Amino acid sequence: MKWLLLIPVWIILFGCIKKNKGSDYLKYSKQDTIYTPISTMASNSACKSIQQGYKAKFGVVTSNFYKVNQFLVVDNDSIAILKPYYTQVEFSDCYPEKVDNNLLVVYNAKNNKTKIYDNLLFSDDRNVLHELRTNGKGFAIHSEQGNSSKLFTNVFIYKNNIDSIQLESWGFNQYSKTYKFKNFRLDKFQIKFIDSLQQKLNK
């Protein structure tokens, strides 16, 4: 229980717990802690050893279960994609039966606040390529999925809101469509919304 020493009492008192598919994330405190998802069991002692411990980065204390996949700086914001360690080739033997969510972390250096989102990225069971891109004073989450039939999506983000979503299909159904939004907060978005838009355009 050494990890308990890393968590100040005030974090426990004032943190906000979000439960999603068996995973607990302590969120929106000054020094958030991102834990190993409680539903994920290491397949052997070597895998268990890899995911033990914590590190401080992007204004949060993060379990070694997560590794930084991509990193982008826009104005005062540091944006990062955190992926479970087993998604890296060298740890593929630790891949579980049920994959865990990828996380998007946004750290604002001006106010020293961090926001953690587990609802903005596809999980790795979809075989989707994500890429963070700059977009004016905001940023975009670009994704590419499919082999011979491709679907490209861009979620354009500015000040913790989704400005627009662009879908482009090079498959059997070919189209390019952009949806504009107002006051569409990031914490209200679900990645399955992309699937709903795709299904609508495929009709």
N, C-alpha and C positions, 0 to 999 in steps of 0.2 A: 504493500500500500504506500510505497514511497511517493507516488504521484500526488498524494494528498497534500504533501508539503509545498507543492507548487501553486496551490490554489488559495489565495487570500480569502479570509472569512467573508469580506464584504462582497466578493464576487458571488459566493453562494447565496448571500442574502438578496442581492439586487439583480442577479442574472435572470434571463428569461429563457426557459427551457422549451425547445421545440422538438417534438417527437415526429419522426418521419420514417416509416417502414422499419421500425425497431431501432433507429439510430437517434441518439440523444446529442444535441448540440447546445452548449451554453452560449447564449448570444447577447449582443448589444450591451455589454458592460465595458468599462474602460479597458480592461485587460481580459478579453474573452479567452475561453479555453475550448479548443476543439478536441474532442475525445475520439478514441477509437470507437467505431460503431459497436454497440453492445450485442448486436445480432451476428457479428462476424467472429467466427472462431478460427484461430490459426490451425492449419492442418497438421503441423508438427512443431517440435521445439525450436527448430531453426527459424521458421516463419514467425513464431511467437517472439523470438529474440529480436528480429529485425524491426518489429513494430513497437517495441518497448521504448519508453523515454519520451521527452518533450523538448521542444525548442521554441524560442521566441522569435517571431518574424511577423512583419506587417501589423504590428500592434496587438498581436494575439499570441497566446501560448498554444502551440499546435502539437498534437501527438505525432510521433514519427511514423505513424500509420499513413500519413499523407506526405506526398512529395510535391514540390513546386514543379509544375509542368510548363507553364508559361508565365511571363511577367511583363507588365507594360506600365509606363508612367505617363499620365496625362494631367497636366497642370499640377494641382496639389494631390492628386490621387495616384496611389499605387494599386494596380489591379493584377490579380494573380489567379491562375487556375491551379487548384490543388487536386491531385488524383491519388487514389489508393496506391500504395507502394507496389502491389502485385501487378499493376498495369505496366510496369517497367519490365523489359525483356529479361533482365537478370534475375527477377523475382517471380517469373511466370509460374514456377512450380507451386507457388503459394496461392494461385488463383482459386477462389472459393466457388461453390455452386451458384451462389446468388451474389451478383456484383453490387457494390455500394455506389452511392451518388458521388459524382464529382462536385467540387465546391468552387464557387467564385468568391474571392475575398477582395473587398475594396477598402483600402486604408487611406484616410484623409490626413495628410501631415499637418494641415493648418489647424484643425480642431482635435487632432489626435484620437479620432474615432474610427472604428472598424465595423464594417457590416459584412455578414457572412450569408451567402445564399446557396441553398442546395436545390433550387428549383429552376435554374437557368441553363443547365447543361444536360445533354444526353448522357446516359450512363454508357459504359464501355461495352455492354452486351449488344449495343446497336451498331458497333463498328463505324462510329462517326468521328471524323476529323474536325477538331475545333481549332480556331485560331483567333487570338485577340488582335484587333486592329485599331489604330487611331482613326478618329473621325471628327475633325474640327476640334472643338473643346470637349468632346465626349469620346466614346469608344464604341466599337462594334464587336459582337461575337459572331464570327463567321463559322459556318459549319458546312461540311461536305459529306454526303452519304450516298452509298450505292456504288456499283461497279460499272457495267455498261450503261445502266440507266441512272443518271446523276440527279441529285437534288441539292441545290445550294441555297442556304438561308443566311440572312444577315439580320441580326437584332441590333438596332442602333439605339444607344443608351446615352442619356445626358442628364446629369444631376439626379441620379437614382430613379429616373423614369425612362420608360421605353418610348422613344420618339416615333419609331417606325419599324416594321418588319418586312423584309423583302424575301420573296421566294422565287427561285428560277429553276425550272425543270428542263433537263435535256433528254428525258426519257420518252416513253410511248406518248405521254401527254406533255407537250412542249408549251411552256408559258413563262412569263415573267410578270410578277404582280407585287406591288408595294402597298402596304396598309399603314395609314397614318393614325396616330393616337394622341390623345390629350389626357394628362394626369393618370397615365397607366404606370403605377408604381411597380418597381421590381419585385417587391415581396408579394404582389398580387398575381404575378405571372406564374404559369406552370408550363413546363417544356412540352407537355402534351398538346398545348394550344397550337404548336407548329403542325402537329399531326392533323388537327382539326382543319386548319387552313389548307393543308395539302389535300385532304380528302374532298374538301369543297371544290378545289380547283380541278381535281381529277375527274369530276362528274361531267 
